[in-house]
């Protein structure tokens, strides 16, 4: 009886702390909390800053390595492919060995391979090292999300923390573009990787000393946890994704295009391996991706929306706008950087807005607004003439793209974390980030070959085809968002006093996920019974 009463009191205390917006006890001060959040946010920006810098320097890759076409595209996509293919495995490892440890290892690993990549003279070896860098992106983001998700309880403070983390992706892209623009214009494209090596070495030191430690883990427990990881599922998922993306990428450069025999074969084998992976996950005791995750209310719809929106945002718009400015309008790397900087300012503003309104405005409304912004942004790029002032269409398109990205990211990420148990936070984030990593870079190459024009007009035609694809895929996400049922996140009613106890009006508005709501409601019921029995005695 007393144990149940204590459980009830602990639950009440957690609810009261959430309503009072109290700082988690693992942080010694507000400054400590802010520094840790910033350090973890760079886990979210790792991938986007890397890709942004590579996009600015892609023409210089071509000159340095004397490559073009499909070989040149791999200098950028090798990182993204690696980050997407291994994110489920590394997210599962983070849940088992410790999320702080995973973030620390990811930062150190990234710093090492960035340092080495800057010295490479062979395009093949350079792409291999880019893929090794991608492993850090696959590990850092879900592990950092897991740290934040496990540290904060439901409430406005968690909303703010996750909004800060969400700002990392657009901010990282702009940091990468700025670093790439300055280094490429005034030093060398190699200097950007040395910059990242220094940056993440410093961040690794911050993580080591300031991020709350994981629970102790001795060698016996570590071996047991690593033995439980679903390596067969990881192999099937990774191989299926690699073969499928490789086939799509090669379809634009192979002699017969989509009719190339090995392209057709890989397009069949890749999805088949995904089917085998899903079957395996339904049979294994410790699945890499628990299929039960997809049964949580709204999770599957959220993933469809994110897939469509971020395929347009990352796979089309953000990839091709840097190429559009440089290859169509002839802008220098540093001028291209200046063109895209407003995206960072808009991204910070949108995340600040999200932090203040996620507990007020229903997530469904925010998701609809975000996906409409995706559509309008891609449409402005698709309709944009070759020669038009920047402020007429480019500027609003850049701002709207990040409005869509940050609103949908915050809603989907918080809903994902509130829908799964604490021990699976990084795994769920891994599923979320796997969906975001997919892209459609082959569209422009196909249009390039079919364009009747030459020179810049031909290049412009190819980019327009990619932007129109972005319009179509983001429109699918906008339609899907109409069917999403996500309410306010972290909403809390005023606490009423009842016999000296704090009683929330609606636990469903306070607790994030259905599982948490059920557990708290049960504890509330047990606690009341215990108090009645105690007074009777």
Beta strands, then each sheet from edge to edge (+ up, - down):
strand 1: 496-498
strand 2: 501-503
sheet 1: 1+ 2-
end
